[in-house]
Amino acid sequence: MRQLIARDLEDACVAGLSADRRFATAYNAALQAANMAVACAGYRITARTGHHQVSL
């Protein structure tokens, strides 16, 4: 999962991408980091409606 976060952060820095795409990629990295922290604490987030709110 750390590799996915690192990849998304690198991709978010690509100058040729639109600002919207860079933001979405950086947001995904932050969401994955939050999910990883929650999982390390022993919790599990399901892929149901509202899972972004639970993660962040």
MOZI-V76597 format. One line per field, one symbol per residue. ss: DSSP state (H for helix, E for strand, - for the rest). phi: phi as a letter, one per 30 degrees, with the letter a starting at -180 (. if undefined). psi: psi as a letter, one per 40 degrees, with the letter a starting at -180 (. if undefined). A space follows every 10 residues. Layout:
# MOZI-V76597
ss->???
phi->???
psi->???
This chain:
# MOZI-V76597
ss->-HHHHHHHHH H-------HH HHHHHHHHHH HHHHHHHHHH ---------- HHHHH-
phi->.ddddddddd ddcddddddd dddddddddd dddddddddd djcbcdccej dddddc
psi->dddddddddd deehdeiidd dddddddddd dddddddddd eeihhifihe ddddd.
